Amino acid sequence: TIDYLFEALTFRPPTEDESMEYSEIVRNSIDKIGREDGAFMGLSSIFLDRDALFRAELAKEGEPDEYGRVMLQDWELGLALNHALRYIRPDETLRKAITEGKMKTKEDVRREVSRMLEDDSIRKPRILRFFRDFFDYDLAGYICKDEKALAGTGSSSRGSAYFRAMFDATASTDRLIELILAEDEEVLKELLTTQKVVHTRNDRVLFGRRYSKEERVIAQQEKKRAEELATAEIAEERKILTKEVNQLEAEAKPNQSDKSLQKTLAKKQKELKALIKRMADMKRKAGSVINTNVKEADFSGKQIFARVSRRSFGQGSMKPERTLSTVPENQRLGILTHPSWLVSHSDAMDNHAIHRGIWVRERLLGGGIPDVPITVDAQLPDEPNVSLRERMRVTREKYCWSCHEKMDPLGLPFETYNHAGIYRTTEFDEPVDSSGEIVDSGDPSLDGPVADAMEMIEKLADSERVEQVFVRHAFRFWLGRNETLHDRPVLQAAHKAYRESGGSMKALILSLLTSDAFLYRRADG
């Protein structure tokens, strides 16, 4: 029991000394407070073991090299590799390699990492976790939208429907990334420029296009005609029945004592009321198929399934059924134009061009933006009928612009989409201004004005600098720390592996996990 619990918590078997130590603790606990409580209390101590709480990589085994470094060995090395890709205990093949002393060299590491990366039967959720952390597209369901502001986007604002759609969108984006990783070719560029989309049947609105004022009028007319057509057959019946009721009411008014007449009137009134309700239901059903705010995306494709979990609200689990389709032409390009990412980088009332600009600056261009000075009231004017670009005029003041110049022009191109992620060409019945500019990127070929988000994304996706920054973020994720000047060879080798393999994520991960930075620790701690 002790050995089983220890391995369940630490993912490795206990040493002989550890097993004896915990056995003694359990025996002492039983002697003091009885068999049942003592066993419970004694076994609980294993939960507080260092290796159950932390990942200890102390490099106690092995000899220091000429630089005073010791390579991880055996269980420390095997668990480090396992935790780089998974959250559960090592599979039997890795466990066997560790116990047989075949986890000591860089070649051993390369063999096991390559095997795990190529074996599709081994789930590797840490890879998807990296992309969630990198893109931050999994925050959409936690953005508490104002219902009135949300209704103005053309999206559903009823109850929890919107939040359910956002959690579904996160699962859909997860699945899209998994499909791109399965191809494993030009992964970053494909993520930034893919025309593919994984969606639910309810996502046609979110991936649709917001109607202009003129189009809304036409759609409302079509809805009215559809409602009239749906009720045309019983409209005449309603007229006849209404006329009968009016006549009976006129007759019954001076003849209150005529029970037969009163009974007939009540029956006809009931029939008329039921008919009116039936007509209203028919009109509502006929009108519901016509969206007067959004031209819904015309999706078609093959059915696939996404990994889903029990939602954190409501009843039951999320549905796994999805469809793999193509986004509407000339409206979207890659994950940065999908609702999951757009909403994750918005706020309760509107888009957040500043946050989006910061994301592009930090995650794709490798720059940094200082925190807001405590002397600055970082608030935009409360002008609900004015565009976000116009309200952001305050950030163009001299004191603010030195920082905002590096983020605002990168975030404003996404104004092509409203804060529900729906594509639009007008805002407040005026053409949307989605222009922006890449400035001070570190790559002169990147710098310059862009017309919209798609043009900016295309430029970024073709940039070697953006690719290098992506590799830097992968280094930080799998090494668990920021890079230093001494890590330059590791970063260069990782980027070389990624580029020479045709943009393979597997090659990038293999390079990082076989690097000295991952495998070695200083002998002096």
C-alpha positions in Angstrom: 0.0 0.0 0.0 2.8 2.4 0.9 4.8 1.8 -2.3 1.6 2.0 -4.4 0.5 5.3 -2.9 4.0 6.8 -3.1 4.3 5.9 -6.8 0.8 7.2 -7.5 1.8 10.6 -6.1 5.4 10.9 -7.3 5.2 8.8 -10.5 8.3 6.8 -9.3 8.8 3.9 -7.0 10.2 4.7 -3.5 13.7 3.9 -2.7 14.3 1.3 0.0 15.0 4.0 2.6 11.9 5.9 1.7 9.8 2.8 1.9 11.2 1.9 5.3 10.8 5.5 6.6 7.1 5.7 5.6 6.4 2.2 7.0 7.8 3.3 10.3 5.6 6.4 10.3 2.5 4.3 9.6 3.4 1.8 12.3 3.9 4.6 14.9 0.6 6.3 13.9 -1.3 3.0 14.4 0.3 2.4 17.7 -0.7 5.8 19.0 -4.3 6.3 17.7 -5.5 2.9 16.4 -5.5 0.9 13.2 -7.9 2.8 11.1 -7.1 6.4 12.1 -3.4 5.6 12.4 -3.2 4.1 8.9 -5.0 7.2 7.5 -2.8 9.6 9.4 0.4 7.7 8.6 -0.3 7.4 4.9 -1.3 11.1 4.7 2.4 11.9 5.3 3.2 10.7 1.8 1.1 13.5 0.4 3.6 15.9 1.9 6.7 14.2 0.4 8.9 16.6 -1.4 8.5 14.8 -4.7 4.8 14.6 -4.4 4.6 18.4 -4.1 7.5 19.5 -6.3 9.5 18.4 -9.3 13.0 17.8 -7.8 15.7 17.8 -10.3 18.8 18.0 -8.1 21.1 15.9 -10.4 22.4 13.8 -7.4 23.6 11.1 -9.8 26.4 11.4 -12.3 29.8 13.2 -12.4 30.2 16.9 -13.1 31.6 17.7 -16.6 34.4 20.3 -17.3 31.9 23.1 -16.8 30.7 21.9 -13.4 27.4 20.6 -14.8 25.7 17.3 -14.1 23.3 15.6 -16.5 20.0 14.4 -15.1 19.8 10.6 -14.7 17.4 7.8 -14.4 14.1 8.8 -12.7 14.9 12.5 -12.6 15.6 12.5 -16.3 12.7 10.2 -17.2 10.2 12.2 -15.2 11.5 15.5 -16.6 10.8 14.2 -20.1 7.4 12.7 -19.1 6.3 16.0 -17.5 7.4 18.0 -20.5 4.6 16.3 -22.6 2.1 14.7 -20.2 0.4 15.1 -16.8 0.2 11.4 -15.9 2.6 8.7 -15.0 5.2 7.5 -17.5 4.1 4.9 -20.0 5.4 1.3 -19.7 8.1 1.8 -22.3 9.6 4.9 -20.6 9.3 3.2 -17.2 11.2 0.2 -18.5 13.9 2.4 -20.0 14.4 4.1 -16.6 14.5 0.9 -14.6 16.9 -0.8 -17.0 19.3 2.1 -16.8 18.7 3.4 -20.3 18.0 7.0 -19.4 21.5 8.4 -18.9 22.6 9.8 -22.3 21.4 12.4 -24.8 20.8 9.5 -27.2 18.5 7.9 -24.7 16.6 11.1 -24.4 16.3 11.5 -28.2 15.1 8.0 -28.5 12.3 8.3 -26.0 11.2 11.8 -27.0 11.0 10.8 -30.6 9.0 7.7 -29.7 6.5 9.6 -27.6 6.1 12.4 -30.2 5.5 9.9 -33.0 3.1 7.6 -31.1 -0.4 9.0 -31.5 -1.8 6.6 -28.9 0.1 8.6 -26.2 -1.7 11.8 -25.3 0.5 14.8 -25.0 -1.7 17.6 -23.5 1.3 19.7 -22.6 1.8 20.6 -26.2 -1.8 21.9 -26.5 -1.3 23.7 -23.2 1.6 25.6 -24.7 -0.6 26.9 -27.5 -3.3 27.9 -25.1 -0.7 29.8 -23.1 0.8 31.3 -26.3 -2.4 32.5 -28.0 -4.6 33.0 -24.9 -7.7 32.0 -26.8 -9.2 30.1 -23.9 -10.2 33.2 -21.9 -13.3 34.0 -24.0 -15.8 32.2 -21.7 -14.5 34.2 -18.7 -15.2 37.7 -20.3 -18.4 38.9 -18.6 -20.2 40.7 -21.4 -22.7 43.4 -20.8 -26.0 42.0 -22.2 -27.0 45.3 -23.9 -23.6 45.7 -25.5 -23.6 42.1 -26.5 -27.1 42.4 -28.1 -25.7 45.2 -30.3 -23.2 42.9 -31.9 -25.8 40.6 -33.4 -24.8 37.7 -31.2 -27.1 35.9 -28.8 -27.3 37.5 -25.4 -29.9 35.2 -23.8 -28.9 33.8 -20.5 -25.8 31.6 -20.6 -26.0 30.9 -24.3 -23.2 33.3 -25.2 -20.8 31.9 -22.5 -21.6 28.3 -23.6 -20.8 29.3 -27.2 -17.4 30.7 -26.0 -16.5 27.6 -24.1 -17.5 25.6 -27.2 -15.3 27.9 -29.3 -12.3 27.2 -27.0 -12.8 23.4 -27.5 -13.2 24.0 -31.3 -9.9 26.0 -31.5 -8.2 23.2 -29.5 -9.3 20.7 -32.1 -8.2 22.9 -35.0 -4.7 23.2 -33.4 -4.6 19.4 -33.0 -5.4 18.9 -36.7 -2.6 21.4 -37.7 -0.2 19.7 -35.3 -1.1 16.3 -36.9 0.1 17.7 -40.2 3.2 19.2 -38.5 4.2 21.4 -41.4 4.8 25.2 -41.0 2.9 25.0 -37.8 3.1 28.6 -36.7 2.4 30.0 -40.2 -0.5 27.6 -40.6 -2.0 28.7 -37.3 -1.7 32.3 -38.3 -3.1 31.9 -41.8 -5.3 28.9 -41.9 -8.6 29.1 -43.8 -9.9 26.1 -41.8 -12.3 26.4 -39.0 -13.7 23.8 -36.5 -17.2 24.9 -35.4 -20.5 23.9 -33.9 -23.8 24.3 -35.8 -24.5 27.4 -33.7 -21.3 29.2 -34.7 -22.7 30.4 -38.1 -23.5 33.7 -36.4 -20.2 34.2 -34.8 -18.4 33.5 -38.0 -20.9 35.6 -40.0 -20.9 39.2 -41.2 -22.7 42.0 -39.5 -25.3 43.6 -41.8 -25.0 47.2 -42.8 -28.0 49.5 -42.1 -29.4 49.0 -45.6 -29.0 45.2 -45.4 -30.8 45.1 -42.0 -33.8 46.9 -43.6 -33.9 44.3 -46.4 -33.6 41.4 -43.9 -36.4 42.8 -41.8 -38.6 43.0 -44.8 -37.8 39.4 -45.7 -38.6 38.4 -42.2 -41.9 40.2 -42.3 -42.8 38.5 -45.7 -41.8 35.1 -44.3 -44.1 35.6 -41.3 -47.0 36.7 -43.5 -46.5 33.8 -45.8 -46.4 31.3 -43.0 -49.7 32.6 -41.6 -51.4 33.4 -44.8 -53.6 30.2 -44.8 -55.0 30.8 -41.3 -55.2 34.6 -41.6 -58.5 34.4 -43.4 -59.7 31.9 -40.8 -58.8 34.5 -38.1 -60.8 37.2 -39.9 -63.9 35.0 -40.1 -63.6 33.9 -36.5 -63.0 37.4 -35.3 -66.1 38.6 -37.1 -68.2 35.8 -35.5 -66.9 36.7 -32.0 -67.8 40.4 -32.6 -71.3 39.5 -33.7 -71.8 37.1 -30.7 -70.5 39.8 -28.3 -73.0 42.3 -29.7 -75.8 39.8 -29.3 -74.8 38.6 -25.9 -74.5 42.0 -24.4 -78.2 42.7 -24.1 -79.0 39.0 -23.4 -76.9 38.3 -20.3 -79.4 35.7 -19.1 -79.2 33.6 -22.3 -76.8 30.9 -21.0 -76.7 29.1 -24.4 -75.6 32.3 -26.1 -73.0 33.0 -23.4 -71.6 29.5 -23.7 -71.3 29.8 -27.5 -69.5 33.1 -27.1 -67.1 31.7 -24.6 -66.3 28.8 -26.9 -65.6 31.1 -29.9 -63.5 33.4 -27.8 -61.4 30.5 -26.7 -61.0 29.3 -30.3 -59.9 32.8 -31.3 -57.4 33.1 -28.5 -55.9 29.7 -29.5 -55.8 30.7 -33.1 -54.0 34.0 -32.3 -51.4 32.1 -30.2 -51.0 29.6 -33.1 -50.4 32.4 -35.5 -47.9 34.0 -33.2 -46.0 30.7 -32.9 -46.0 30.2 -36.6 -44.7 33.8 -37.2 -42.0 33.4 -34.6 -40.9 30.1 -36.1 -40.9 31.5 -39.6 -39.0 34.6 -38.6 -36.5 32.8 -36.5 -34.8 31.3 -39.5 -34.0 34.8 -40.8 -31.3 36.7 -39.0 -31.9 40.4 -39.4 -28.5 41.5 -37.9 -26.0 39.0 -39.3 -25.4 37.2 -42.6 -24.7 33.8 -41.2 -21.6 31.9 -42.4 -22.5 29.3 -45.1 -20.5 26.4 -43.6 -20.3 22.9 -45.1 -17.7 20.2 -44.3 -17.1 16.8 -42.7 -18.1 16.0 -39.2 -15.3 15.6 -36.6 -15.2 15.5 -32.8 -13.6 17.7 -30.2 -12.4 16.9 -26.7 -14.9 18.4 -24.3 -15.5 18.4 -20.6 -18.3 19.0 -18.2 -19.1 22.7 -18.3 -18.7 24.8 -15.1 -22.3 25.9 -15.2 -25.7 24.5 -16.3 -26.6 20.9 -16.7 -24.7 18.1 -18.5 -21.6 18.1 -20.6 -20.6 20.1 -23.7 -21.3 18.4 -27.0 -18.3 17.0 -28.9 -19.8 17.1 -32.4 -18.0 19.6 -34.7 -17.7 20.3 -38.4 -14.4 21.1 -40.2 -15.1 23.8 -42.7 -13.6 26.8 -44.5 -14.0 30.3 -43.3 -16.0 32.8 -45.4 -13.8 34.2 -48.2 -11.8 37.4 -47.5 -13.2 37.8 -44.0 -10.8 35.8 -41.8 -7.3 34.5 -41.7 -6.0 32.2 -39.0 -6.7 31.9 -35.3 -6.2 35.6 -34.5 -9.4 36.3 -36.5 -11.5 33.5 -34.8 -14.1 34.5 -32.1 -12.3 32.5 -29.4 -9.1 34.8 -29.7 -11.0 38.0 -30.5 -13.3 37.7 -27.5 -10.5 36.6 -25.2 -8.9 40.0 -26.0 -11.9 42.1 -25.5 -13.8 43.6 -22.5 -17.3 43.7 -21.3 -18.4 46.5 -23.6 -16.2 46.6 -26.6 -13.0 45.5 -28.4 -9.8 46.0 -26.5 -7.3 47.2 -29.2 -4.7 48.0 -26.6 -4.6 44.4 -25.2 -4.6 43.0 -28.7 -1.7 45.3 -29.7 0.2 44.3 -26.6 -0.3 40.6 -27.5 1.1 41.1 -31.0 4.0 43.2 -29.7 5.0 40.6 -27.1 4.0 37.2 -28.6 4.9 37.8 -32.2 7.4 40.7 -32.3 9.2 39.8 -29.0 8.9 43.4 -27.6 7.7 44.6 -24.3 5.4 47.3 -23.0 6.0 48.9 -19.6 3.2 49.0 -17.0 0.8 51.9 -16.9 2.4 54.7 -14.7 0.6 55.1 -11.4 0.1 58.8 -12.3 -2.0 58.0 -15.4 -5.8 57.6 -15.3 -6.0 54.9 -17.9 -9.6 55.4 -19.0 -11.1 56.0 -22.4 -13.9 58.6 -22.7 -17.4 57.1 -22.0 -18.9 57.8 -25.4 -21.2 54.9 -26.3 -22.0 56.2 -29.8 -18.4 56.8 -30.8 -16.0 54.3 -32.3 -13.2 52.8 -30.2 -10.6 54.3 -32.5 -12.0 57.8 -31.9 -12.3 57.2 -28.1 -8.6 56.2 -28.2 -7.6 59.7 -29.2 -6.5 60.2 -25.6 -3.7 57.7 -26.0 -2.3 59.8 -28.8 -1.4 62.6 -26.5 2.4 63.1 -26.3 2.8 61.7 -22.8 1.0 58.5 -23.7 2.0 58.0 -27.3 5.6 57.0 -26.6 4.3 53.6 -25.4 0.9 53.4 -27.2 2.6 53.9 -30.5 4.0 50.4 -30.1 0.6 48.7 -29.4 -2.4 50.7 -30.6 -1.5 50.5 -34.4 -1.1 46.7 -33.9 -4.5 46.3 -32.2 -6.7 48.6 -34.3 -6.6 46.5 -37.5 -8.8 44.0 -35.6 -11.6 46.6 -35.6 -12.8 44.6 -38.6 -14.5 42.5 -36.0 -16.9 43.6 -33.2 -16.4 42.5 -29.7 -18.3 39.2 -30.2 -15.9 38.3 -33.0 -18.4 38.9 -35.8 -17.0 40.4 -39.0 -18.2 43.9 -40.0 -17.7 46.5 -42.6 -19.5 49.3 -40.9 -19.7 50.7 -37.4 -22.4 53.2 -36.4 -23.4 53.1 -40.0 -20.0 54.4 -41.2 -17.3 52.3 -42.9 -15.0 50.7 -40.3 -11.4 52.1 -40.2 -9.2 49.0 -39.7 -5.9 50.6 -40.7 -2.9 50.2 -38.6 0.9 50.1 -38.7 3.8 47.9 -37.7 6.5 50.1 -36.1 9.8 49.4 -34.5 9.5 45.7 -35.0 13.2 45.0 -35.2 12.8 43.9 -38.8 12.7 46.8 -41.3 10.9 44.6 -43.9 8.0 44.2 -41.5 7.6 47.9 -40.6 4.9 49.9 -42.5 1.2 50.6 -42.7 -1.4 47.8 -43.0 -5.0 48.1 -44.3 -6.5 45.5 -41.9 -5.8 42.6 -39.7 -5.5 40.1 -42.5 -2.8 42.1 -44.3 -0.9 42.5 -41.0 -1.2 38.8 -40.2 0.1 37.8 -43.6 3.2 40.0 -43.1 3.8 38.6 -39.7 3.4 35.0 -40.8 6.1 35.3 -43.4 8.6 36.9 -41.0 11.6 35.0 -39.8 11.8 37.3 -36.7 8.2 36.2 -35.7 9.3 32.6 -36.1 12.3 33.2 -33.8 10.1 34.9 -31.2 7.8 31.9 -31.3 10.8 29.6 -30.7 11.7 31.8 -27.7 8.3 31.4 -26.2 8.5 27.6 -26.7 11.9 27.7 -24.9 10.3 29.5 -21.9 7.4 27.1 -21.7 9.5 23.8 -21.8 12.4 25.1 -19.9 10.3 26.8 -17.3 12.3 30.0 -17.2 13.3 33.0 -19.3 16.2 32.8 -21.7 19.6 34.3 -20.9 22.5 35.3 -23.1 24.1 32.0 -22.5 21.0 30.2 -24.0 21.7 31.7 -27.5 23.1 28.5 -28.9 20.1 26.5 -27.7 17.7 29.0 -29.2 19.6 29.1 -32.5 19.7 25.3 -32.6 16.0 25.1 -31.9 15.1 27.6 -34.6 17.4 25.8 -37.1 15.7 22.5 -36.3 12.3 24.1 -36.8 13.2 25.7 -40.1 15.1 22.8 -41.6 12.2 20.4 -40.8 9.7 22.6 -42.6 8.2 24.1 -39.5 7.8 20.9 -37.5 6.6 21.4 -33.9 8.0 17.9 -33.2 11.4 18.9 -34.3 11.3 22.1 -32.2 10.3 20.2 -29.1 12.9 17.5 -29.7 15.6 20.1 -30.1 14.6 21.8 -26.8 14.3 18.6 -24.8 17.7 17.3 -26.0 19.4 20.6 -25.3 22.0 21.1 -22.6 19.7 23.7 -21.0 17.1 21.1 -20.4 19.3 18.1 -19.5 22.0 19.6 -17.3 22.0 21.2 -13.8 24.9 22.8 -11.9 26.7 20.5 -9.6 26.7 23.1 -6.8 22.9 23.6 -7.1 
